[in-house]
Amino acid sequence: MNDDGIRQQLEMLKIDHRDMDAAIIALQGQAVPDQLQIARLKRRKLALKDHILRLEDQLVPDILA
């Protein structure tokens, strides 16, 4: 995948990450929050963040020390 493709995928993943954060906040604001659903969303959000970091690492060139 070229750099433009990675950047495009990064933007989509960052949007999904923000949307998931909003969904978690909305669930937590309910009178009786569904803790299981919140925990699942938090795990998915963390996995998304890991994927974002891996893609960002691909964009940064290796620097020889």
mmCIF file as Biopython writes it, N, C-alpha, C and O atoms, coordinates in Angstrom:
data_model
#
loop_
_atom_site.group_PDB
_atom_site.id
_atom_site.type_symbol
_atom_site.label_atom_id
_atom_site.label_alt_id
_atom_site.label_comp_id
_atom_site.label_asym_id
_atom_site.label_entity_id
_atom_site.label_seq_id
_atom_site.pdbx_PDB_ins_code
_atom_site.Cartn_x
_atom_site.Cartn_y
_atom_site.Cartn_z
_atom_site.occupancy
_atom_site.B_iso_or_equiv
_atom_site.auth_seq_id
_atom_site.auth_asym_id
_atom_site.pdbx_PDB_model_num
ATOM 1   N N  . MET A ? 1  ? 0.857   -1.181 0.000  1.0 0.0 1  A 1 
ATOM 2   C CA . MET A ? 1  ? 0.000   0.000  0.000  1.0 0.0 1  A 1 
ATOM 3   C C  . MET A ? 1  ? 0.897   1.236  0.000  1.0 0.0 1  A 1 
ATOM 4   O O  . MET A ? 1  ? 1.888   1.287  0.729  1.0 0.0 1  A 1 
ATOM 5   N N  . ASN A ? 2  ? 0.553   2.219  -0.808 1.0 0.0 2  A 1 
ATOM 6   C CA . ASN A ? 2  ? 1.356   3.431  -0.869 1.0 0.0 2  A 1 
ATOM 7   C C  . ASN A ? 2  ? 0.961   4.398  0.249  1.0 0.0 2  A 1 
ATOM 8   O O  . ASN A ? 2  ? -0.021  4.178  0.958  1.0 0.0 2  A 1 
ATOM 9   N N  . ASP A ? 3  ? 1.738   5.466  0.394  1.0 0.0 3  A 1 
ATOM 10  C CA . ASP A ? 3  ? 1.508   6.427  1.475  1.0 0.0 3  A 1 
ATOM 11  C C  . ASP A ? 3  ? 0.128   7.078  1.410  1.0 0.0 3  A 1 
ATOM 12  O O  . ASP A ? 3  ? -0.501  7.299  2.445  1.0 0.0 3  A 1 
ATOM 13  N N  . ASP A ? 4  ? -0.342  7.385  0.209  1.0 0.0 4  A 1 
ATOM 14  C CA . ASP A ? 4  ? -1.663  8.015  0.078  1.0 0.0 4  A 1 
ATOM 15  C C  . ASP A ? 4  ? -2.768  7.069  0.548  1.0 0.0 4  A 1 
ATOM 16  O O  . ASP A ? 4  ? -3.722  7.492  1.200  1.0 0.0 4  A 1 
ATOM 17  N N  . GLY A ? 5  ? -2.631  5.798  0.214  1.0 0.0 5  A 1 
ATOM 18  C CA . GLY A ? 5  ? -3.611  4.808  0.646  1.0 0.0 5  A 1 
ATOM 19  C C  . GLY A ? 5  ? -3.607  4.651  2.162  1.0 0.0 5  A 1 
ATOM 20  O O  . GLY A ? 5  ? -4.658  4.510  2.788  1.0 0.0 5  A 1 
ATOM 21  N N  . ILE A ? 6  ? -2.416  4.679  2.740  1.0 0.0 6  A 1 
ATOM 22  C CA . ILE A ? 6  ? -2.304  4.566  4.201  1.0 0.0 6  A 1 
ATOM 23  C C  . ILE A ? 6  ? -2.925  5.785  4.867  1.0 0.0 6  A 1 
ATOM 24  O O  . ILE A ? 6  ? -3.652  5.660  5.852  1.0 0.0 6  A 1 
ATOM 25  N N  . ARG A ? 7  ? -2.635  6.965  4.325  1.0 0.0 7  A 1 
ATOM 26  C CA . ARG A ? 7  ? -3.203  8.200  4.916  1.0 0.0 7  A 1 
ATOM 27  C C  . ARG A ? 7  ? -4.734  8.201  4.838  1.0 0.0 7  A 1 
ATOM 28  O O  . ARG A ? 7  ? -5.415  8.614  5.777  1.0 0.0 7  A 1 
ATOM 29  N N  . GLN A ? 8  ? -5.253  7.735  3.714  1.0 0.0 8  A 1 
ATOM 30  C CA . GLN A ? 8  ? -6.704  7.679  3.540  1.0 0.0 8  A 1 
ATOM 31  C C  . GLN A ? 8  ? -7.317  6.699  4.546  1.0 0.0 8  A 1 
ATOM 32  O O  . GLN A ? 8  ? -8.342  6.993  5.161  1.0 0.0 8  A 1 
ATOM 33  N N  . GLN A ? 9  ? -6.689  5.546  4.704  1.0 0.0 9  A 1 
ATOM 34  C CA . GLN A ? 9  ? -7.180  4.560  5.662  1.0 0.0 9  A 1 
ATOM 35  C C  . GLN A ? 9  ? -7.079  5.103  7.091  1.0 0.0 9  A 1 
ATOM 36  O O  . GLN A ? 9  ? -7.964  4.868  7.914  1.0 0.0 9  A 1 
ATOM 37  N N  . LEU A ? 10 ? -5.987  5.834  7.380  1.0 0.0 10 A 1 
ATOM 38  C CA . LEU A ? 10 ? -5.821  6.434  8.704  1.0 0.0 10 A 1 
ATOM 39  C C  . LEU A ? 10 ? -6.966  7.398  9.025  1.0 0.0 10 A 1 
ATOM 40  O O  . LEU A ? 10 ? -7.510  7.382  10.130 1.0 0.0 10 A 1 
ATOM 41  N N  . GLU A ? 11 ? -7.322  8.228  8.058  1.0 0.0 11 A 1 
ATOM 42  C CA . GLU A ? 11 ? -8.409  9.188  8.280  1.0 0.0 11 A 1 
ATOM 43  C C  . GLU A ? 11 ? -9.723  8.470  8.587  1.0 0.0 11 A 1 
ATOM 44  O O  . GLU A ? 11 ? -10.473 8.883  9.472  1.0 0.0 11 A 1 
ATOM 45  N N  . MET A ? 12 ? -9.993  7.396  7.850  1.0 0.0 12 A 1 
ATOM 46  C CA . MET A ? 12 ? -11.232 6.646  8.085  1.0 0.0 12 A 1 
ATOM 47  C C  . MET A ? 12 ? -11.209 5.994  9.474  1.0 0.0 12 A 1 
ATOM 48  O O  . MET A ? 12 ? -12.220 5.993  10.176 1.0 0.0 12 A 1 
ATOM 49  N N  . LEU A ? 13 ? -10.078 5.451  9.860  1.0 0.0 13 A 1 
ATOM 50  C CA . LEU A ? 13 ? -9.970  4.820  11.175 1.0 0.0 13 A 1 
ATOM 51  C C  . LEU A ? 13 ? -10.093 5.842  12.297 1.0 0.0 13 A 1 
ATOM 52  O O  . LEU A ? 13 ? -10.698 5.557  13.331 1.0 0.0 13 A 1 
ATOM 53  N N  . LYS A ? 14 ? -9.529  7.024  12.103 1.0 0.0 14 A 1 
ATOM 54  C CA . LYS A ? 14 ? -9.631  8.078  13.124 1.0 0.0 14 A 1 
ATOM 55  C C  . LYS A ? 14 ? -11.079 8.538  13.280 1.0 0.0 14 A 1 
ATOM 56  O O  . LYS A ? 14 ? -11.523 8.831  14.391 1.0 0.0 14 A 1 
ATOM 57  N N  . ILE A ? 15 ? -11.808 8.601  12.181 1.0 0.0 15 A 1 
ATOM 58  C CA . ILE A ? 15 ? -13.227 8.963  12.251 1.0 0.0 15 A 1 
ATOM 59  C C  . ILE A ? 15 ? -13.995 7.887  13.014 1.0 0.0 15 A 1 
ATOM 60  O O  . ILE A ? 15 ? -14.821 8.197  13.872 1.0 0.0 15 A 1 
ATOM 61  N N  . ASP A ? 16 ? -13.720 6.623  12.698 1.0 0.0 16 A 1 
ATOM 62  C CA . ASP A ? 16 ? -14.364 5.512  13.418 1.0 0.0 16 A 1 
ATOM 63  C C  . ASP A ? 16 ? -14.032 5.569  14.904 1.0 0.0 16 A 1 
ATOM 64  O O  . ASP A ? 16 ? -14.891 5.301  15.745 1.0 0.0 16 A 1 
ATOM 65  N N  . HIS A ? 17 ? -12.790 5.917  15.230 1.0 0.0 17 A 1 
ATOM 66  C CA . HIS A ? 17 ? -12.352 6.007  16.627 1.0 0.0 17 A 1 
ATOM 67  C C  . HIS A ? 17 ? -13.138 7.096  17.358 1.0 0.0 17 A 1 
ATOM 68  O O  . HIS A ? 17 ? -13.595 6.885  18.481 1.0 0.0 17 A 1 
ATOM 69  N N  . ARG A ? 18 ? -13.296 8.253  16.725 1.0 0.0 18 A 1 
ATOM 70  C CA . ARG A ? 18 ? -14.069 9.343  17.335 1.0 0.0 18 A 1 
ATOM 71  C C  . ARG A ? 18 ? -15.545 8.967  17.484 1.0 0.0 18 A 1 
ATOM 72  O O  . ARG A ? 18 ? -16.168 9.277  18.500 1.0 0.0 18 A 1 
ATOM 73  N N  . ASP A ? 19 ? -16.101 8.300  16.472 1.0 0.0 19 A 1 
ATOM 74  C CA . ASP A ? 19 ? -17.497 7.866  16.528 1.0 0.0 19 A 1 
ATOM 75  C C  . ASP A ? 19 ? -17.709 6.870  17.669 1.0 0.0 19 A 1 
ATOM 76  O O  . ASP A ? 19 ? -18.714 6.924  18.379 1.0 0.0 19 A 1 
ATOM 77  N N  . MET A ? 20 ? -16.750 5.967  17.830 1.0 0.0 20 A 1 
ATOM 78  C CA . MET A ? 20 ? -16.851 4.978  18.890 1.0 0.0 20 A 1 
ATOM 79  C C  . MET A ? 20 ? -16.782 5.657  20.265 1.0 0.0 20 A 1 
ATOM 80  O O  . MET A ? 20 ? -17.478 5.258  21.199 1.0 0.0 20 A 1 
ATOM 81  N N  . ASP A ? 21 ? -15.943 6.678  20.375 1.0 0.0 21 A 1 
ATOM 82  C CA . ASP A ? 21 ? -15.840 7.433  21.618 1.0 0.0 21 A 1 
ATOM 83  C C  . ASP A ? 21 ? -17.177 8.102  21.935 1.0 0.0 21 A 1 
ATOM 84  O O  . ASP A ? 21 ? -17.622 8.102  23.082 1.0 0.0 21 A 1 
ATOM 85  N N  . ALA A ? 22 ? -17.805 8.665  20.924 1.0 0.0 22 A 1 
ATOM 86  C CA . ALA A ? 22 ? -19.111 9.306  21.122 1.0 0.0 22 A 1 
ATOM 87  C C  . ALA A ? 22 ? -20.165 8.271  21.535 1.0 0.0 22 A 1 
ATOM 88  O O  . ALA A ? 22 ? -21.021 8.556  22.372 1.0 0.0 22 A 1 
ATOM 89  N N  . ALA A ? 23 ? -20.100 7.085  20.953 1.0 0.0 23 A 1 
ATOM 90  C CA . ALA A ? 23 ? -21.055 6.029  21.305 1.0 0.0 23 A 1 
ATOM 91  C C  . ALA A ? 23 ? -20.860 5.586  22.751 1.0 0.0 23 A 1 
ATOM 92  O O  . ALA A ? 23 ? -21.832 5.332  23.464 1.0 0.0 23 A 1 
ATOM 93  N N  . ILE A ? 24 ? -19.614 5.494  23.179 1.0 0.0 24 A 1 
ATOM 94  C CA . ILE A ? 24 ? -19.328 5.109  24.568 1.0 0.0 24 A 1 
ATOM 95  C C  . ILE A ? 24 ? -19.879 6.160  25.526 1.0 0.0 24 A 1 
ATOM 96  O O  . ILE A ? 24 ? -20.501 5.823  26.533 1.0 0.0 24 A 1 
ATOM 97  N N  . ILE A ? 25 ? -19.653 7.412  25.215 1.0 0.0 25 A 1 
ATOM 98  C CA . ILE A ? 25 ? -20.150 8.498  26.069 1.0 0.0 25 A 1 
ATOM 99  C C  . ILE A ? 25 ? -21.670 8.471  26.130 1.0 0.0 25 A 1 
ATOM 100 O O  . ILE A ? 25 ? -22.255 8.667  27.196 1.0 0.0 25 A 1 
ATOM 101 N N  . ALA A ? 26 ? -22.313 8.228  24.987 1.0 0.0 26 A 1 
ATOM 102 C CA . ALA A ? 26 ? -23.773 8.167  24.957 1.0 0.0 26 A 1 
ATOM 103 C C  . ALA A ? 26 ? -24.293 7.010  25.804 1.0 0.0 26 A 1 
ATOM 104 O O  . ALA A ? 26 ? -25.270 7.163  26.538 1.0 0.0 26 A 1 
ATOM 105 N N  . LEU A ? 27 ? -23.641 5.853  25.702 1.0 0.0 27 A 1 
ATOM 106 C CA . LEU A ? 27 ? -24.065 4.697  26.508 1.0 0.0 27 A 1 
ATOM 107 C C  . LEU A ? 27 ? -23.868 4.960  27.996 1.0 0.0 27 A 1 
ATOM 108 O O  . LEU A ? 27 ? -24.698 4.567  28.816 1.0 0.0 27 A 1 
ATOM 109 N N  . GLN A ? 28 ? -22.776 5.620  28.339 1.0 0.0 28 A 1 
ATOM 110 C CA . GLN A ? 28 ? -22.515 5.913  29.748 1.0 0.0 28 A 1 
ATOM 111 C C  . GLN A ? 28 ? -23.515 6.919  30.309 1.0 0.0 28 A 1 
ATOM 112 O O  . GLN A ? 28 ? -23.744 6.957  31.518 1.0 0.0 28 A 1 
ATOM 113 N N  . GLY A ? 29 ? -24.104 7.725  29.450 1.0 0.0 29 A 1 
ATOM 114 C CA . GLY A ? 29 ? -25.055 8.737  29.883 1.0 0.0 29 A 1 
ATOM 115 C C  . GLY A ? 29 ? -26.467 8.209  30.084 1.0 0.0 29 A 1 
ATOM 116 O O  . GLY A ? 29 ? -27.333 8.943  30.560 1.0 0.0 29 A 1 
ATOM 117 N N  . GLN A ? 30 ? -26.714 6.963  29.736 1.0 0.0 30 A 1 
ATOM 118 C CA . GLN A ? 30 ? -28.039 6.383  29.906 1.0 0.0 30 A 1 
ATOM 119 C C  . GLN A ? 30 ? -28.328 6.167  31.386 1.0 0.0 30 A 1 
ATOM 120 O O  . GLN A ? 30 ? -27.415 6.059  32.205 1.0 0.0 30 A 1 
ATOM 121 N N  . ALA A ? 31 ? -29.617 6.106  31.711 1.0 0.0 31 A 1 
ATOM 122 C CA . ALA A ? 31 ? -30.026 5.890  33.100 1.0 0.0 31 A 1 
ATOM 123 C C  . ALA A ? 31 ? -29.477 4.570  33.634 1.0 0.0 31 A 1 
ATOM 124 O O  . ALA A ? 31 ? -28.999 4.500  34.766 1.0 0.0 31 A 1 
ATOM 125 N N  . VAL A ? 32 ? -29.549 3.534  32.815 1.0 0.0 32 A 1 
ATOM 126 C CA . VAL A ? 32 ? -28.993 2.227  33.181 1.0 0.0 32 A 1 
ATOM 127 C C  . VAL A ? 32 ? -28.022 1.824  32.069 1.0 0.0 32 A 1 
ATOM 128 O O  . VAL A ? 32 ? -28.414 1.170  31.102 1.0 0.0 32 A 1 
ATOM 129 N N  . PRO A ? 33 ? -26.750 2.220  32.212 1.0 0.0 33 A 1 
ATOM 130 C CA . PRO A ? 33 ? -25.797 1.926  31.147 1.0 0.0 33 A 1 
ATOM 131 C C  . PRO A ? 33 ? -25.517 0.430  31.019 1.0 0.0 33 A 1 
ATOM 132 O O  . PRO A ? 33 ? -25.429 -0.284 32.018 1.0 0.0 33 A 1 
ATOM 133 N N  . ASP A ? 34 ? -25.380 -0.025 29.797 1.0 0.0 34 A 1 
ATOM 134 C CA . ASP A ? 34 ? -25.072 -1.421 29.503 1.0 0.0 34 A 1 
ATOM 135 C C  . ASP A ? 34 ? -23.554 -1.595 29.598 1.0 0.0 34 A 1 
ATOM 136 O O  . ASP A ? 34 ? -22.829 -1.329 28.640 1.0 0.0 34 A 1 
ATOM 137 N N  . GLN A ? 35 ? -23.089 -2.039 30.755 1.0 0.0 35 A 1 
ATOM 138 C CA . GLN A ? 35 ? -21.657 -2.134 31.013 1.0 0.0 35 A 1 
ATOM 139 C C  . GLN A ? 35 ? -20.951 -3.103 30.063 1.0 0.0 35 A 1 
ATOM 140 O O  . GLN A ? 35 ? -19.805 -2.871 29.678 1.0 0.0 35 A 1 
ATOM 141 N N  . LEU A ? 36 ? -21.626 -4.176 29.690 1.0 0.0 36 A 1 
ATOM 142 C CA . LEU A ? 36 ? -21.030 -5.141 28.780 1.0 0.0 36 A 1 
ATOM 143 C C  . LEU A ? 36 ? -20.805 -4.516 27.400 1.0 0.0 36 A 1 
ATOM 144 O O  . LEU A ? 36 ? -19.745 -4.694 26.800 1.0 0.0 36 A 1 
ATOM 145 N N  . GLN A ? 37 ? -21.784 -3.799 26.912 1.0 0.0 37 A 1 
ATOM 146 C CA . GLN A ? 37 ? -21.657 -3.126 25.616 1.0 0.0 37 A 1 
ATOM 147 C C  . GLN A ? 37 ? -20.568 -2.052 25.668 1.0 0.0 37 A 1 
ATOM 148 O O  . GLN A ? 37 ? -19.805 -1.893 24.715 1.0 0.0 37 A 1 
ATOM 149 N N  . ILE A ? 38 ? -20.499 -1.326 26.765 1.0 0.0 38 A 1 
ATOM 150 C CA . ILE A ? 38 ? -19.471 -0.300 26.927 1.0 0.0 38 A 1 
ATOM 151 C C  . ILE A ? 38 ? -18.083 -0.949 26.912 1.0 0.0 38 A 1 
ATOM 152 O O  . ILE A ? 38 ? -17.172 -0.447 26.253 1.0 0.0 38 A 1 
ATOM 153 N N  . ALA A ? 39 ? -17.921 -2.053 27.628 1.0 0.0 39 A 1 
ATOM 154 C CA . ALA A ? 39 ? -16.637 -2.747 27.671 1.0 0.0 39 A 1 
ATOM 155 C C  . ALA A ? 39 ? -16.243 -3.249 26.280 1.0 0.0 39 A 1 
ATOM 156 O O  . ALA A ? 39 ? -15.076 -3.165 25.898 1.0 0.0 39 A 1 
ATOM 157 N N  . ARG A ? 40 ? -17.203 -3.766 25.531 1.0 0.0 40 A 1 
ATOM 158 C CA . ARG A ? 40 ? -16.919 -4.248 24.169 1.0 0.0 40 A 1 
ATOM 159 C C  . ARG A ? 40 ? -16.465 -3.101 23.269 1.0 0.0 40 A 1 
ATOM 160 O O  . ARG A ? 40 ? -15.507 -3.231 22.506 1.0 0.0 40 A 1 
ATOM 161 N N  . LEU A ? 41 ? -17.173 -1.977 23.373 1.0 0.0 41 A 1 
ATOM 162 C CA . LEU A ? 41 ? -16.802 -0.823 22.558 1.0 0.0 41 A 1 
ATOM 163 C C  . LEU A ? 41 ? -15.412 -0.304 22.931 1.0 0.0 41 A 1 
ATOM 164 O O  . LEU A ? 41 ? -14.640 0.095  22.059 1.0 0.0 41 A 1 
ATOM 165 N N  . LYS A ? 42 ? -15.100 -0.312 24.212 1.0 0.0 42 A 1 
ATOM 166 C CA . LYS A ? 42 ? -13.784 0.148  24.644 1.0 0.0 42 A 1 
ATOM 167 C C  . LYS A ? 42 ? -12.679 -0.765 24.118 1.0 0.0 42 A 1 
ATOM 168 O O  . LYS A ? 42 ? -11.610 -0.288 23.737 1.0 0.0 42 A 1 
ATOM 169 N N  . ARG A ? 43 ? -12.930 -2.072 24.096 1.0 0.0 43 A 1 
ATOM 170 C CA . ARG A ? 43 ? -11.931 -3.003 23.543 1.0 0.0 43 A 1 
ATOM 171 C C  . ARG A ? 43 ? -11.754 -2.776 22.046 1.0 0.0 43 A 1 
ATOM 172 O O  . ARG A ? 43 ? -10.631 -2.780 21.540 1.0 0.0 43 A 1 
ATOM 173 N N  . ARG A ? 44 ? -12.863 -2.578 21.342 1.0 0.0 44 A 1 
ATOM 174 C CA . ARG A ? 44 ? -12.779 -2.318 19.901 1.0 0.0 44 A 1 
ATOM 175 C C  . ARG A ? 44 ? -12.068 -0.991 19.635 1.0 0.0 44 A 1 
ATOM 176 O O  . ARG A ? 44 ? -11.297 -0.871 18.682 1.0 0.0 44 A 1 
ATOM 177 N N  . LYS A ? 45 ? -12.334 0.001  20.485 1.0 0.0 45 A 1 
ATOM 178 C CA . LYS A ? 45 ? -11.695 1.301  20.331 1.0 0.0 45 A 1 
ATOM 179 C C  . LYS A ? 45 ? -10.185 1.174  20.547 1.0 0.0 45 A 1 
ATOM 180 O O  . LYS A ? 45 ? -9.404  1.793  19.825 1.0 0.0 45 A 1 
ATOM 181 N N  . LEU A ? 46 ? -9.775  0.389  21.520 1.0 0.0 46 A 1 
ATOM 182 C CA . LEU A ? 46 ? -8.358  0.174  21.781 1.0 0.0 46 A 1 
ATOM 183 C C  . LEU A ? 46 ? -7.698  -0.557 20.602 1.0 0.0 46 A 1 
ATOM 184 O O  . LEU A ? 46 ? -6.585  -0.212 20.205 1.0 0.0 46 A 1 
ATOM 185 N N  . ALA A ? 47 ? -8.375  -1.550 20.052 1.0 0.0 47 A 1 
ATOM 186 C CA . ALA A ? 47 ? -7.842  -2.272 18.890 1.0 0.0 47 A 1 
ATOM 187 C C  . ALA A ? 47 ? -7.710  -1.326 17.694 1.0 0.0 47 A 1 
ATOM 188 O O  . ALA A ? 47 ? -6.750  -1.410 16.928 1.0 0.0 47 A 1 
ATOM 189 N N  . LEU A ? 48 ? -8.676  -0.435 17.545 1.0 0.0 48 A 1 
ATOM 190 C CA . LEU A ? 48 ? -8.630  0.549  16.469 1.0 0.0 48 A 1 
ATOM 191 C C  . LEU A ? 48 ? -7.432  1.473  16.661 1.0 0.0 48 A 1 
ATOM 192 O O  . LEU A ? 48 ? -6.731  1.792  15.701 1.0 0.0 48 A 1 
ATOM 193 N N  . LYS A ? 49 ? -7.201  1.900  17.890 1.0 0.0 49 A 1 
ATOM 194 C CA . LYS A ? 49 ? -6.063  2.778  18.196 1.0 0.0 49 A 1 
ATOM 195 C C  . LYS A ? 49 ? -4.750  2.069  17.869 1.0 0.0 49 A 1 
ATOM 196 O O  . LYS A ? 49 ? -3.839  2.684  17.316 1.0 0.0 49 A 1 
ATOM 197 N N  . ASP A ? 50 ? -4.645  0.787  18.203 1.0 0.0 50 A 1 
ATOM 198 C CA . ASP A ? 50 ? -3.443  0.022  17.883 1.0 0.0 50 A 1 
ATOM 199 C C  . ASP A ? 50 ? -3.228  -0.044 16.371 1.0 0.0 50 A 1 
ATOM 200 O O  . ASP A ? 50 ? -2.102  0.096  15.892 1.0 0.0 50 A 1 
ATOM 201 N N  . HIS A ? 51 ? -4.303  -0.255 15.629 1.0 0.0 51 A 1 
ATOM 202 C CA . HIS A ? 51 ? -4.216  -0.305 14.165 1.0 0.0 51 A 1 
ATOM 203 C C  . HIS A ? 51 ? -3.765  1.052  13.625 1.0 0.0 51 A 1 
ATOM 204 O O  . HIS A ? 51 ? -2.935  1.115  12.719 1.0 0.0 51 A 1 
ATOM 205 N N  . ILE A ? 52 ? -4.306  2.124  14.172 1.0 0.0 52 A 1 
ATOM 206 C CA . ILE A ? 52 ? -3.917  3.478  13.758 1.0 0.0 52 A 1 
ATOM 207 C C  . ILE A ? 52 ? -2.423  3.692  13.996 1.0 0.0 52 A 1 
ATOM 208 O O  . ILE A ? 52 ? -1.725  4.218  13.129 1.0 0.0 52 A 1 
ATOM 209 N N  . LEU A ? 53 ? -1.937  3.289  15.156 1.0 0.0 53 A 1 
ATOM 210 C CA . LEU A ? 53 ? -0.522  3.469  15.478 1.0 0.0 53 A 1 
ATOM 211 C C  . LEU A ? 53 ? 0.377   2.655  14.542 1.0 0.0 53 A 1 
ATOM 212 O O  . LEU A ? 53 ? 1.435   3.133  14.131 1.0 0.0 53 A 1 
ATOM 213 N N  . ARG A ? 54 ? -0.037  1.432  14.204 1.0 0.0 54 A 1 
ATOM 214 C CA . ARG A ? 54 ? 0.754   0.620  13.277 1.0 0.0 54 A 1 
ATOM 215 C C  . ARG A ? 54 ? 0.830   1.286  11.906 1.0 0.0 54 A 1 
ATOM 216 O O  . ARG A ? 54 ? 1.892   1.302  11.283 1.0 0.0 54 A 1 
ATOM 217 N N  . LEU A ? 55 ? -0.289  1.836  11.433 1.0 0.0 55 A 1 
ATOM 218 C CA . LEU A ? 55 ? -0.285  2.506  10.130 1.0 0.0 55 A 1 
ATOM 219 C C  . LEU A ? 55 ? 0.566   3.776  10.172 1.0 0.0 55 A 1 
ATOM 220 O O  . LEU A ? 55 ? 1.280   4.075  9.215  1.0 0.0 55 A 1 
ATOM 221 N N  . GLU A ? 56 ? 0.492   4.520  11.273 1.0 0.0 56 A 1 
ATOM 222 C CA . GLU A ? 56 ? 1.313   5.727  11.397 1.0 0.0 56 A 1 
ATOM 223 C C  . GLU A ? 56 ? 2.796   5.374  11.401 1.0 0.0 56 A 1 
ATOM 224 O O  . GLU A ? 56 ? 3.613   6.117  10.858 1.0 0.0 56 A 1 
ATOM 225 N N  . ASP A ? 57 ? 3.144   4.248  12.009 1.0 0.0 57 A 1 
ATOM 226 C CA . ASP A ? 57 ? 4.546   3.802  12.005 1.0 0.0 57 A 1 
ATOM 227 C C  . ASP A ? 57 ? 5.014   3.494  10.586 1.0 0.0 57 A 1 
ATOM 228 O O  . ASP A ? 57 ? 6.186   3.692  10.266 1.0 0.0 57 A 1 
ATOM 229 N N  . GLN A ? 58 ? 4.118   3.018  9.741  1.0 0.0 58 A 1 
ATOM 230 C CA . GLN A ? 58 ? 4.488   2.727  8.362  1.0 0.0 58 A 1 
ATOM 231 C C  . GLN A ? 58 ? 4.824   3.993  7.577  1.0 0.0 58 A 1 
ATOM 232 O O  . GLN A ? 58 ? 5.603   3.955  6.625  1.0 0.0 58 A 1 
ATOM 233 N N  . LEU A ? 59 ? 4.224   5.122  7.989  1.0 0.0 59 A 1 
ATOM 234 C CA . LEU A ? 59 ? 4.460   6.378  7.287  1.0 0.0 59 A 1 
ATOM 235 C C  . LEU A ? 59 ? 5.789   7.033  7.686  1.0 0.0 59 A 1 
ATOM 236 O O  . LEU A ? 59 ? 6.350   7.823  6.927  1.0 0.0 59 A 1 
ATOM 237 N N  . VAL A ? 60 ? 6.281   6.702  8.874  1.0 0.0 60 A 1 
ATOM 238 C CA . VAL A ? 60 ? 7.514   7.309  9.378  1.0 0.0 60 A 1 
ATOM 239 C C  . VAL A ? 60 ? 8.685   6.472  8.883  1.0 0.0 60 A 1 
ATOM 240 O O  . VAL A ? 60 ? 8.725   5.266  9.123  1.0 0.0 60 A 1 
ATOM 241 N N  . PRO A ? 61 ? 9.627   7.084  8.204  1.0 0.0 61 A 1 
ATOM 242 C CA . PRO A ? 61 ? 10.775  6.314  7.708  1.0 0.0 61 A 1 
ATOM 243 C C  . PRO A ? 61 ? 11.668  5.867  8.864  1.0 0.0 61 A 1 
ATOM 244 O O  . PRO A ? 61 ? 11.776  6.542  9.887  1.0 0.0 61 A 1 
ATOM 245 N N  . ASP A ? 62 ? 12.297  4.723  8.674  1.0 0.0 62 A 1 
ATOM 246 C CA . ASP A ? 62 ? 13.234  4.224  9.678  1.0 0.0 62 A 1 
ATOM 247 C C  . ASP A ? 62 ? 14.458  5.122  9.709  1.0 0.0 62 A 1 
ATOM 248 O O  . ASP A ? 62 ? 14.989  5.505  8.666  1.0 0.0 62 A 1 
ATOM 249 N N  . ILE A ? 63 ? 14.900  5.453  10.910 1.0 0.0 63 A 1 
ATOM 250 C CA . ILE A ? 63 ? 16.076  6.299  11.065 1.0 0.0 63 A 1 
ATOM 251 C C  . ILE A ? 63 ? 17.193  5.460  11.661 1.0 0.0 63 A 1 
ATOM 252 O O  . ILE A ? 63 ? 17.038  4.866  12.728 1.0 0.0 63 A 1 
ATOM 253 N N  . LEU A ? 64 ? 18.295  5.418  10.978 1.0 0.0 64 A 1 
ATOM 254 C CA . LEU A ? 64 ? 19.438  4.665  11.488 1.0 0.0 64 A 1 
ATOM 255 C C  . LEU A ? 64 ? 20.141  5.499  12.561 1.0 0.0 64 A 1 
ATOM 256 O O  . LEU A ? 64 ? 20.413  6.683  12.362 1.0 0.0 64 A 1 
ATOM 257 N N  . ALA A ? 65 ? 20.425  4.876  13.678 1.0 0.0 65 A 1 
ATOM 258 C CA . ALA A ? 65 ? 21.069  5.584  14.787 1.0 0.0 65 A 1 
ATOM 259 C C  . ALA A ? 65 ? 22.555  5.726  14.545 1.0 0.0 65 A 1 
ATOM 260 O O  . ALA A ? 65 ? 23.264  6.298  15.374 1.0 0.0 65 A 1 
#
